[in-house]
Amino acid sequence: MLRWIVFDYGEVISRRTDTLPDMAALLDTDPAEFERAYWAERRDYDAGRSDADYWRAVAARLDRELDDSLIHRLTSVDVDGWMSADPDSLALLEDLHRREVPLALLSNASSTFARAGESKPWARFFDHLLFSGDLRVAKPAPEIWQILLDTIGAEPAECLFFDDRAENIAGAREAGLNAELWRSADHARDLLRERLTA
């Protein structure tokens, strides 16, 4: 029987960031080239790399130099860009919270984002907030699922995990969790209606 519902954050609770062109402009570089560099270095950032080391690695791919002021500005724009929550997802979280369904968040995100996210209204819906930057390991690494289970005190089969990335769903299933690829809040609501009453 399911005891815990676990959500990813980016493009599940949040909308996709629209600030990549703004950050490209700050670096005076082509937006498409910036986006490639941004994502190429992201895994290490999510796994605990510092803001400064991340942005210097991105800038190196673009043959750009950074000072501390620009690093701070890029970090701020980046974090703010991922803070736009999807209203349908928020409504689902609020409904589950009202029904006292235990909820956890497991997000690949920097520690800087984690501190900002903890202050947002959606954070109150969750019993546990786990961010990969704090854990120093990112999905879908096998050890992150055990950290999740130890934190919430659950067996794998007692969890249903939602994520928008297929590799994370595969990793969760390999660890024994129930896992579903995120399509929409309505789709998740339909799945949960079946699973929570089964």
KOLMI-552634 format. One record per residue: residue in one letter; x, y, z of N, C-alpha, C in turn. Coordinates in steps of 0.1 Angstrom, whole numbers, plus 5000, padded with zeros to 4 digits. Each point is the difference from the previous one (the first is absolute). Example, Ala and Ser with C-alpha at 12.3 -4.5 7.8 and 13.67 -1.06 7.14 Angstrom:
// KOLMI-552634
+---+------+------+------+------+------+------+------+------+------+
! r !  n.u !  n.v !  n.w ! ca.u ! ca.v ! ca.w !  c.u !  c.v !  c.w !
+---+------+------+------+------+------+------+------+------+------+
! A ! 5132 ! 4943 ! 5078 ! 4991 ! 5012 ! 5000 ! 5009 ! 5012 ! 5000 !
! S ! 4996 ! 5011 ! 4993 ! 5009 ! 5011 ! 5000 ! 4992 ! 5011 ! 5008 !
+---+------+------+------+------+------+------+------+------+------+
// end
This chain:
// KOLMI-552634
+---+------+------+------+------+------+------+------+------+------+
! r !  n.u !  n.v !  n.w ! ca.u ! ca.v ! ca.w !  c.u !  c.v !  c.w !
+---+------+------+------+------+------+------+------+------+------+
! M ! 5008 ! 4988 ! 5000 ! 4992 ! 5012 ! 5000 ! 5009 ! 5012 ! 5000 !
! L ! 4996 ! 5010 ! 4992 ! 5007 ! 5013 ! 5000 ! 4999 ! 5008 ! 5013 !
! R ! 5011 ! 5005 ! 5005 ! 5000 ! 5008 ! 5011 ! 5005 ! 5014 ! 4997 !
! W ! 5009 ! 5001 ! 4990 ! 5007 ! 5013 ! 4997 ! 4999 ! 5003 ! 4985 !
! I ! 4997 ! 5013 ! 4997 ! 5001 ! 5005 ! 4986 ! 5012 ! 5009 ! 5000 !
! V ! 5009 ! 4998 ! 4990 ! 5012 ! 5007 ! 4999 ! 5000 ! 5007 ! 4987 !
! F ! 5003 ! 5013 ! 5000 ! 5000 ! 5008 ! 4988 ! 5014 ! 5006 ! 4997 !
! D ! 5003 ! 5000 ! 4987 ! 5011 ! 5009 ! 4995 ! 4995 ! 5014 ! 5000 !
! Y ! 5009 ! 5010 ! 4998 ! 4996 ! 5014 ! 5000 ! 5000 ! 5005 ! 4986 !
! G ! 5011 ! 5001 ! 4993 ! 5001 ! 5007 ! 4987 ! 4991 ! 4994 ! 4989 !
! E ! 4992 ! 5007 ! 4994 ! 4990 ! 4996 ! 4990 ! 4990 ! 4990 ! 5004 !
! V ! 4999 ! 4999 ! 5013 ! 4989 ! 4992 ! 5007 ! 4992 ! 5009 ! 5008 !
! I ! 5006 ! 5006 ! 5010 ! 4994 ! 5010 ! 5008 ! 5002 ! 5014 ! 4993 !
! S ! 5011 ! 5002 ! 4995 ! 5003 ! 5013 ! 4994 ! 4998 ! 4999 ! 4985 !
! R ! 4999 ! 5012 ! 4994 ! 5000 ! 5001 ! 4985 ! 5015 ! 5000 ! 4997 !
! R ! 5003 ! 4997 ! 4987 ! 5014 ! 5001 ! 4995 ! 5004 ! 5014 ! 5000 !
! T ! 5013 ! 5003 ! 5004 ! 5005 ! 5013 ! 5001 ! 4999 ! 5007 ! 4986 !
! D ! 4998 ! 5013 ! 5000 ! 5000 ! 5008 ! 4988 ! 5011 ! 5010 ! 5000 !
! T ! 5010 ! 4998 ! 5009 ! 5010 ! 5010 ! 5002 ! 5014 ! 4997 ! 4994 !
! L ! 5000 ! 4989 ! 4992 ! 5013 ! 4996 ! 4994 ! 5005 ! 5011 ! 4990 !
! P ! 4991 ! 5006 ! 4992 ! 5005 ! 5011 ! 4992 ! 5005 ! 5012 ! 5008 !
! D ! 4994 ! 5003 ! 5011 ! 5005 ! 5011 ! 5009 ! 5014 ! 4997 ! 5005 !
! M ! 5002 ! 4988 ! 5004 ! 5014 ! 4996 ! 5005 ! 5010 ! 5000 ! 4988 !
! A ! 4996 ! 4996 ! 4988 ! 5008 ! 5001 ! 4988 ! 5004 ! 5014 ! 4998 !
! A ! 4991 ! 5009 ! 5001 ! 5002 ! 5015 ! 4998 ! 5010 ! 5005 ! 5010 !
! L ! 4999 ! 4995 ! 5013 ! 5010 ! 5005 ! 5010 ! 5014 ! 4995 ! 4997 !
! L ! 5001 ! 4989 ! 4992 ! 5014 ! 4996 ! 4996 ! 5003 ! 5004 ! 4986 !
! D ! 4991 ! 5008 ! 4994 ! 5002 ! 5005 ! 4986 ! 5004 ! 4988 ! 4991 !
! T ! 4991 ! 4990 ! 5000 ! 5003 ! 4988 ! 4992 ! 4987 ! 4996 ! 4993 !
! D ! 5001 ! 4991 ! 4990 ! 4989 ! 4995 ! 4992 ! 4991 ! 4991 ! 5009 !
! P ! 4987 ! 5003 ! 5000 ! 4991 ! 4992 ! 5009 ! 5001 ! 4985 ! 4999 !
! A ! 5001 ! 4995 ! 4987 ! 5000 ! 4986 ! 4998 ! 5013 ! 4994 ! 5006 !
! E ! 5011 ! 5007 ! 4998 ! 5013 ! 4995 ! 5005 ! 5000 ! 5001 ! 5015 !
! F ! 4994 ! 5010 ! 5006 ! 4999 ! 5001 ! 5014 ! 4992 ! 4988 ! 5006 !
! E ! 4989 ! 4997 ! 4994 ! 4991 ! 4989 ! 5005 ! 5008 ! 4987 ! 5000 !
! R ! 5008 ! 4998 ! 4989 ! 5007 ! 4987 ! 5000 ! 5010 ! 5000 ! 5012 !
! A ! 5007 ! 5011 ! 5002 ! 5010 ! 5001 ! 5011 ! 4993 ! 4999 ! 5014 !
! Y ! 4988 ! 5006 ! 5001 ! 4993 ! 5000 ! 5013 ! 4996 ! 4986 ! 5004 !
! W ! 4995 ! 4992 ! 4990 ! 4996 ! 4986 ! 5003 ! 5012 ! 4991 ! 5001 !
! A ! 5010 ! 5002 ! 4993 ! 5012 ! 4991 ! 5000 ! 5006 ! 4999 ! 5014 !
! E ! 5000 ! 5011 ! 5007 ! 5006 ! 5001 ! 5013 ! 4991 ! 4998 ! 5012 !
! R ! 4987 ! 4998 ! 4997 ! 4990 ! 5000 ! 5010 ! 5000 ! 4988 ! 5010 !
! R ! 5004 ! 4988 ! 4995 ! 5000 ! 4988 ! 5008 ! 5009 ! 5002 ! 5012 !
! D ! 5012 ! 5005 ! 4998 ! 5010 ! 5003 ! 5011 ! 4995 ! 5010 ! 5009 !
! Y ! 4993 ! 5010 ! 4995 ! 4994 ! 5011 ! 5008 ! 4989 ! 4994 ! 5009 !
! D ! 4992 ! 4992 ! 4995 ! 4989 ! 4994 ! 5008 ! 5006 ! 4990 ! 5010 !
! A ! 5012 ! 4995 ! 4998 ! 5006 ! 4991 ! 5009 ! 5009 ! 5006 ! 5010 !
! G ! 4999 ! 5014 ! 5001 ! 5007 ! 5007 ! 5011 ! 5010 ! 5009 ! 4997 !
! R ! 5003 ! 5002 ! 4987 ! 5010 ! 5010 ! 4996 ! 4996 ! 5014 ! 5004 !
! S ! 5009 ! 5009 ! 5003 ! 4996 ! 5013 ! 5005 ! 4995 ! 5009 ! 4988 !
! D ! 4993 ! 5010 ! 5004 ! 4995 ! 5009 ! 4989 ! 5012 ! 5006 ! 4992 !
! A ! 5010 ! 5004 ! 5007 ! 5012 ! 5006 ! 4992 ! 5006 ! 4990 ! 4991 !
! D ! 5002 ! 4988 ! 5005 ! 5006 ! 4989 ! 4991 ! 4992 ! 4997 ! 4989 !
! Y ! 4987 ! 4999 ! 5002 ! 4990 ! 4997 ! 4989 ! 5001 ! 5011 ! 4989 !
! W ! 4999 ! 5012 ! 5004 ! 4999 ! 5011 ! 4990 ! 5013 ! 5002 ! 4993 !
! R ! 5011 ! 4998 ! 5007 ! 5013 ! 5000 ! 4993 ! 5002 ! 4989 ! 4990 !
! A ! 4994 ! 4988 ! 5003 ! 5001 ! 4989 ! 4990 ! 4991 ! 5004 ! 4988 !
! V ! 4989 ! 5005 ! 5002 ! 4991 ! 5005 ! 4989 ! 5007 ! 5010 ! 4992 !
! A ! 5006 ! 5010 ! 5007 ! 5007 ! 5011 ! 4993 ! 5012 ! 4995 ! 4992 !
! A ! 5007 ! 4990 ! 5005 ! 5012 ! 4995 ! 4993 ! 4996 ! 4993 ! 4987 !
! R ! 4988 ! 4994 ! 5000 ! 4995 ! 4994 ! 4987 ! 4997 ! 5011 ! 4990 !
! L ! 4997 ! 5012 ! 5005 ! 4996 ! 5011 ! 4991 ! 5012 ! 5010 ! 4998 !
! D ! 5011 ! 4997 ! 5005 ! 5012 ! 5009 ! 4999 ! 4997 ! 5013 ! 5006 !
! R ! 4994 ! 5000 ! 5012 ! 4997 ! 5013 ! 5007 ! 5006 ! 5000 ! 5014 !
! E ! 5002 ! 5012 ! 5005 ! 5006 ! 5002 ! 5013 ! 4989 ! 5005 ! 5009 !
! L ! 5001 ! 4996 ! 5013 ! 4990 ! 5004 ! 5010 ! 5006 ! 5006 ! 5012 !
! D ! 4993 ! 5010 ! 5006 ! 5004 ! 5005 ! 5013 ! 4990 ! 4996 ! 5010 !
! D ! 5002 ! 5003 ! 5013 ! 4991 ! 4995 ! 5010 ! 4986 ! 5007 ! 4998 !
! S ! 5000 ! 5012 ! 4996 ! 4987 ! 5007 ! 4998 ! 4992 ! 4994 ! 4990 !
! L ! 5006 ! 4996 ! 4989 ! 4992 ! 4993 ! 4989 ! 4996 ! 4986 ! 5004 !
! I ! 5008 ! 4993 ! 5007 ! 4996 ! 4987 ! 5005 ! 4988 ! 5001 ! 5009 !
! H ! 5000 ! 5010 ! 5009 ! 4988 ! 5003 ! 5009 ! 4988 ! 5003 ! 4991 !
! R ! 5001 ! 5008 ! 4990 ! 4989 ! 5004 ! 4992 ! 4994 ! 4988 ! 4992 !
! L ! 5009 ! 4992 ! 4994 ! 4996 ! 4988 ! 4993 ! 4993 ! 4990 ! 5009 !
! T ! 5005 ! 4998 ! 5012 ! 4993 ! 4991 ! 5009 ! 4986 ! 5005 ! 5004 !
! S ! 4999 ! 5013 ! 5002 ! 4987 ! 5006 ! 5004 ! 4990 ! 4998 ! 4989 !
! V ! 5004 ! 5004 ! 4988 ! 4991 ! 4998 ! 4988 ! 4996 ! 4986 ! 4998 !
! D ! 5010 ! 4991 ! 5002 ! 4997 ! 4985 ! 4998 ! 4990 ! 4995 ! 5010 !
! V ! 5002 ! 5003 ! 5013 ! 4991 ! 4996 ! 5010 ! 4986 ! 5005 ! 4998 !
! D ! 4999 ! 5013 ! 4998 ! 4987 ! 5007 ! 4998 ! 4993 ! 4993 ! 4988 !
! G ! 5007 ! 4996 ! 4989 ! 4994 ! 4995 ! 4989 ! 4993 ! 4987 ! 5002 !
! W ! 5004 ! 4992 ! 5010 ! 4994 ! 4987 ! 5003 ! 4990 ! 5001 ! 5011 !
! M ! 4996 ! 5012 ! 5004 ! 4991 ! 5002 ! 5011 ! 4985 ! 5002 ! 4996 !
! S ! 4998 ! 4999 ! 4987 ! 4986 ! 5002 ! 4995 ! 4993 ! 4987 ! 5001 !
! A ! 4991 ! 4998 ! 5010 ! 4993 ! 4988 ! 5002 ! 4988 ! 4998 ! 4991 !
! D ! 4997 ! 4988 ! 4996 ! 4988 ! 4997 ! 4992 ! 4988 ! 5000 ! 5008 !
! P ! 4990 ! 5008 ! 4997 ! 4988 ! 5000 ! 5009 ! 4993 ! 4987 ! 5001 !
! D ! 4999 ! 4992 ! 4990 ! 4994 ! 4987 ! 5001 ! 5007 ! 4991 ! 5009 !
! S ! 5014 ! 5000 ! 5000 ! 5008 ! 4992 ! 5009 ! 4998 ! 5004 ! 5014 !
! L ! 4999 ! 5013 ! 5002 ! 4998 ! 5006 ! 5014 ! 4987 ! 4995 ! 5005 !
! A ! 4989 ! 5000 ! 4992 ! 4987 ! 4996 ! 5004 ! 5000 ! 4985 ! 5004 !
! L ! 5008 ! 4992 ! 4992 ! 5001 ! 4986 ! 5004 ! 5007 ! 4998 ! 5013 !
! L ! 5011 ! 5007 ! 5002 ! 5007 ! 4999 ! 5013 ! 4991 ! 5005 ! 5012 !
! E ! 4993 ! 5010 ! 4998 ! 4991 ! 5005 ! 5011 ! 4989 ! 4990 ! 5003 !
! D ! 4995 ! 4994 ! 4990 ! 4989 ! 4990 ! 5002 ! 5006 ! 4988 ! 5008 !
! L ! 5012 ! 4995 ! 4996 ! 5006 ! 4989 ! 5007 ! 5003 ! 5003 ! 5014 !
! H ! 5005 ! 5012 ! 5002 ! 5004 ! 5005 ! 5013 ! 4987 ! 5001 ! 5009 !
! R ! 4990 ! 5005 ! 4995 ! 4987 ! 5001 ! 5007 ! 4995 ! 4986 ! 5004 !
! R ! 5003 ! 4990 ! 4992 ! 4995 ! 4986 ! 5002 ! 5010 ! 4993 ! 5009 !
! E ! 5011 ! 5007 ! 5005 ! 5010 ! 4995 ! 5009 ! 5008 ! 4988 ! 4994 !
! V ! 5002 ! 5001 ! 4986 ! 5008 ! 4990 ! 4993 ! 5015 ! 5005 ! 5003 !
! P ! 5008 ! 4991 ! 5005 ! 5014 ! 5004 ! 5002 ! 5007 ! 5003 ! 4987 !
! L ! 5007 ! 5011 ! 4999 ! 5007 ! 5005 ! 4988 ! 5014 ! 5003 ! 5003 !
! A ! 5009 ! 4996 ! 4990 ! 5014 ! 5004 ! 5000 ! 5004 ! 5005 ! 4987 !
! L ! 5010 ! 5009 ! 5000 ! 5006 ! 5005 ! 4988 ! 5014 ! 4995 ! 4998 !
! L ! 5003 ! 4995 ! 4988 ! 5014 ! 4996 ! 4997 ! 5004 ! 5007 ! 4987 !
! S ! 5008 ! 5010 ! 5001 ! 5003 ! 5009 ! 4989 ! 5015 ! 5000 ! 4997 !
! N ! 5004 ! 4999 ! 4987 ! 5013 ! 5004 ! 4996 ! 5001 ! 5015 ! 5000 !
! A ! 5007 ! 5006 ! 5010 ! 5001 ! 5014 ! 5000 ! 5011 ! 5004 ! 5010 !
! S ! 5006 ! 5012 ! 4997 ! 5011 ! 5004 ! 5008 ! 4996 ! 5004 ! 5014 !
! S ! 5009 ! 5001 ! 5009 ! 4997 ! 5004 ! 5014 ! 4995 ! 5014 ! 5000 !
! T ! 5005 ! 5008 ! 4991 ! 4995 ! 5014 ! 5000 ! 4985 ! 5000 ! 4996 !
! F ! 4996 ! 4992 ! 4990 ! 4986 ! 4999 ! 4997 ! 4992 ! 4994 ! 5012 !
! A ! 5006 ! 4990 ! 5007 ! 4993 ! 4994 ! 5011 ! 4996 ! 5010 ! 5011 !
! R ! 5010 ! 5009 ! 5003 ! 4997 ! 5010 ! 5011 ! 4989 ! 5009 ! 4995 !
! A ! 5000 ! 5004 ! 4987 ! 4989 ! 5009 ! 4995 ! 4987 ! 4992 ! 5000 !
! G ! 5000 ! 4988 ! 4995 ! 4988 ! 4992 ! 4999 ! 4993 ! 4998 ! 5014 !
! E ! 5008 ! 4998 ! 5010 ! 4994 ! 4997 ! 5013 ! 4991 ! 5011 ! 5005 !
! S ! 5002 ! 5012 ! 4995 ! 4992 ! 5011 ! 5005 ! 4987 ! 5003 ! 4992 !
! K ! 4998 ! 4992 ! 4989 ! 4989 ! 5002 ! 4992 ! 4987 ! 4993 ! 5005 !
! P ! 4989 ! 5005 ! 4997 ! 4987 ! 4995 ! 5005 ! 4998 ! 4985 ! 4998 !
! W ! 5005 ! 4995 ! 4988 ! 4998 ! 4986 ! 4997 ! 5008 ! 4991 ! 5010 !
! A ! 5010 ! 5005 ! 5006 ! 5008 ! 4991 ! 5009 ! 4992 ! 4995 ! 5012 !
! R ! 4990 ! 5007 ! 5004 ! 4992 ! 4996 ! 5012 ! 4992 ! 4987 ! 4997 !
! F ! 4998 ! 4996 ! 4987 ! 4993 ! 4988 ! 4997 ! 5007 ! 4988 ! 5003 !
! F ! 5014 ! 5001 ! 5002 ! 5008 ! 4988 ! 5000 ! 5005 ! 4997 ! 5015 !
! D ! 5000 ! 4987 ! 5003 ! 5005 ! 4996 ! 5013 ! 5016 ! 5000 ! 4999 !
! H ! 5005 ! 4997 ! 4989 ! 5015 ! 5000 ! 4998 ! 5003 ! 5007 ! 4987 !
! L ! 5011 ! 5008 ! 5000 ! 5005 ! 5006 ! 4988 ! 5015 ! 4996 ! 4998 !
! L ! 5003 ! 4992 ! 4989 ! 5013 ! 4995 ! 4998 ! 5005 ! 5006 ! 4987 !
! F ! 5012 ! 5007 ! 5001 ! 5006 ! 5006 ! 4988 ! 5014 ! 4994 ! 4998 !
! S ! 5003 ! 4996 ! 4987 ! 5012 ! 4993 ! 4997 ! 5012 ! 5008 ! 5004 !
! G ! 5000 ! 5013 ! 4999 ! 5012 ! 5008 ! 5003 ! 5004 ! 4998 ! 5015 !
! D ! 4990 ! 4999 ! 5008 ! 5002 ! 4997 ! 5014 ! 5005 ! 4986 ! 5003 !
! L ! 4995 ! 4991 ! 4992 ! 5003 ! 4985 ! 5002 ! 5013 ! 4997 ! 4993 !
! R ! 5005 ! 5008 ! 4991 ! 5012 ! 4999 ! 4992 ! 4999 ! 4987 ! 4991 !
! V ! 4989 ! 4997 ! 4996 ! 4997 ! 4989 ! 4990 ! 4987 ! 5003 ! 4993 !
! A ! 5000 ! 4998 ! 4987 ! 4988 ! 5004 ! 4992 ! 4994 ! 4987 ! 4994 !
! K ! 4987 ! 5002 ! 4998 ! 4992 ! 4989 ! 4993 ! 5006 ! 4999 ! 4986 !
! P ! 5001 ! 4987 ! 4995 ! 4994 ! 4988 ! 5005 ! 5010 ! 4991 ! 5007 !
! A ! 5011 ! 5006 ! 5006 ! 5010 ! 4991 ! 5007 ! 4993 ! 4991 ! 5010 !
! P ! 5004 ! 4988 ! 5001 ! 4993 ! 4990 ! 5009 ! 4999 ! 5004 ! 5015 !
! E ! 5011 ! 5007 ! 5005 ! 5000 ! 5003 ! 5014 ! 4989 ! 5011 ! 5004 !
! I ! 4996 ! 5008 ! 4990 ! 4990 ! 5010 ! 5004 ! 4987 ! 4994 ! 5004 !
! W ! 4996 ! 4989 ! 4995 ! 4987 ! 4994 ! 5003 ! 5001 ! 4995 ! 5014 !
! Q ! 5011 ! 4994 ! 5004 ! 5001 ! 4995 ! 5014 ! 5000 ! 5012 ! 5010 !
! I ! 5006 ! 5011 ! 4996 ! 5000 ! 5012 ! 5009 ! 4985 ! 5004 ! 5002 !
! L ! 4993 ! 5001 ! 4989 ! 4986 ! 5003 ! 5000 ! 4992 ! 4991 ! 5010 !
! L ! 5002 ! 4987 ! 4998 ! 4992 ! 4990 ! 5008 ! 5004 ! 5001 ! 5015 !
! D ! 5013 ! 5002 ! 5002 ! 5004 ! 5001 ! 5014 ! 4994 ! 5013 ! 5007 !
! T ! 4999 ! 5010 ! 4992 ! 4995 ! 5013 ! 5005 ! 4986 ! 4999 ! 5004 !
! I ! 4992 ! 4994 ! 4991 ! 4985 ! 4999 ! 5002 ! 4996 ! 4988 ! 5008 !
! G ! 5009 ! 4991 ! 5002 ! 4997 ! 4988 ! 5008 ! 4990 ! 4991 ! 4992 !
! A ! 5003 ! 4997 ! 4988 ! 4991 ! 4992 ! 4992 ! 5007 ! 4989 ! 4992 !
! E ! 4992 ! 4990 ! 4996 ! 5005 ! 4990 ! 4991 ! 4998 ! 5004 ! 4986 !
! P ! 5008 ! 4995 ! 4990 ! 4998 ! 5005 ! 4986 ! 4986 ! 4999 ! 4995 !
! A ! 4993 ! 4988 ! 5003 ! 4987 ! 4998 ! 4994 ! 4989 ! 5009 ! 5006 !
! E ! 5004 ! 5007 ! 5011 ! 4990 ! 5009 ! 5007 ! 5001 ! 5014 ! 4994 !
! C ! 5008 ! 5002 ! 4989 ! 5002 ! 5014 ! 4994 ! 4996 ! 5000 ! 4986 !
! L ! 4994 ! 5011 ! 4996 ! 4997 ! 5003 ! 4986 ! 5007 ! 5013 ! 4996 !
! F ! 5009 ! 4999 ! 4990 ! 5009 ! 5011 ! 4997 ! 4996 ! 5005 ! 4986 !
! F ! 4999 ! 5014 ! 4999 ! 4997 ! 5006 ! 4987 ! 5012 ! 5009 ! 4996 !
! D ! 5004 ! 4998 ! 4987 ! 5011 ! 5008 ! 4995 ! 4998 ! 5002 ! 4985 !
! D ! 5005 ! 5010 ! 4994 ! 4998 ! 5003 ! 4986 ! 5011 ! 4994 ! 4992 !
! R ! 5010 ! 4994 ! 5006 ! 5011 ! 4994 ! 4992 ! 5000 ! 4985 ! 5001 !
! A ! 5001 ! 4994 ! 4988 ! 4998 ! 4985 ! 4999 ! 5012 ! 4993 ! 5008 !
! E ! 5012 ! 5006 ! 4999 ! 5011 ! 4993 ! 5007 ! 4998 ! 5000 ! 5015 !
! N ! 4993 ! 5010 ! 5006 ! 4997 ! 5000 ! 5014 ! 4989 ! 4990 ! 5004 !
! I ! 4991 ! 4998 ! 4991 ! 4989 ! 4990 ! 5002 ! 5006 ! 4986 ! 5000 !
! A ! 5009 ! 4998 ! 4990 ! 5007 ! 4987 ! 4999 ! 5008 ! 4997 ! 5013 !
! G ! 5007 ! 5010 ! 5005 ! 5008 ! 4999 ! 5012 ! 4992 ! 4997 ! 5012 !
! A ! 4989 ! 5007 ! 5001 ! 4991 ! 4997 ! 5012 ! 4994 ! 4986 ! 4999 !
! R ! 4996 ! 4996 ! 4988 ! 4994 ! 4986 ! 4999 ! 5011 ! 4990 ! 5003 !
! E ! 5012 ! 5002 ! 4996 ! 5011 ! 4991 ! 5002 ! 5002 ! 4998 ! 5015 !
! A ! 4998 ! 5011 ! 5008 ! 5001 ! 5000 ! 5015 ! 4988 ! 4994 ! 5006 !
! G ! 4989 ! 4996 ! 4993 ! 4988 ! 4994 ! 5005 ! 4989 ! 5009 ! 5003 !
! L ! 5001 ! 5013 ! 4996 ! 4989 ! 5010 ! 5002 ! 4990 ! 4998 ! 4989 !
! N ! 4988 ! 5003 ! 5003 ! 4990 ! 5003 ! 4990 ! 5003 ! 5014 ! 4994 !
! A ! 5000 ! 5001 ! 4987 ! 5004 ! 5013 ! 4994 ! 4993 ! 5002 ! 4987 !
! E ! 4996 ! 5012 ! 4997 ! 4992 ! 5004 ! 4988 ! 5006 ! 5012 ! 4994 !
! L ! 5001 ! 5000 ! 4987 ! 5005 ! 5012 ! 4993 ! 4989 ! 5011 ! 5000 !
! W ! 5004 ! 5012 ! 5004 ! 4991 ! 5011 ! 5001 ! 4995 ! 5005 ! 4987 !
! R ! 4987 ! 5000 ! 4998 ! 4994 ! 5006 ! 4988 ! 4993 ! 5013 ! 5003 !
! S ! 4992 ! 4999 ! 5010 ! 4992 ! 5012 ! 5005 ! 4994 ! 4997 ! 5013 !
! A ! 4996 ! 5011 ! 5007 ! 4993 ! 4998 ! 5013 ! 4988 ! 4992 ! 4998 !
! D ! 4992 ! 5002 ! 4990 ! 4988 ! 4992 ! 4998 ! 5003 ! 4985 ! 4998 !
! H ! 5011 ! 4997 ! 4993 ! 5003 ! 4986 ! 4998 ! 5005 ! 4994 ! 5014 !
! A ! 5007 ! 5008 ! 5007 ! 5004 ! 4995 ! 5014 ! 4988 ! 4998 ! 5009 !
! R ! 4991 ! 5009 ! 4999 ! 4988 ! 4999 ! 5008 ! 4992 ! 4987 ! 4997 !
! D ! 4999 ! 4997 ! 4987 ! 4994 ! 4988 ! 4996 ! 5007 ! 4987 ! 5006 !
! L ! 5013 ! 5000 ! 4999 ! 5008 ! 4989 ! 5005 ! 4998 ! 4999 ! 5015 !
! L ! 5001 ! 5011 ! 5007 ! 4999 ! 5000 ! 5014 ! 4986 ! 4996 ! 5005 !
! R ! 4990 ! 5003 ! 4992 ! 4986 ! 4996 ! 5004 ! 4999 ! 4985 ! 5000 !
! E ! 5007 ! 4993 ! 4990 ! 5000 ! 4986 ! 5000 ! 5009 ! 4994 ! 5011 !
! R ! 5012 ! 5005 ! 5001 ! 5010 ! 4994 ! 5009 ! 4997 ! 5002 ! 5015 !
! L ! 4994 ! 5012 ! 5004 ! 4998 ! 5003 ! 5014 ! 4987 ! 4993 ! 5005 !
! T ! 4992 ! 4996 ! 4991 ! 4987 ! 4993 ! 5004 ! 5001 ! 4985 ! 4998 !
! A ! 5012 ! 4995 ! 4994 ! 5001 ! 4986 ! 4997 ! 5002 ! 4992 ! 5013 !
+---+------+------+------+------+------+------+------+------+------+
// end
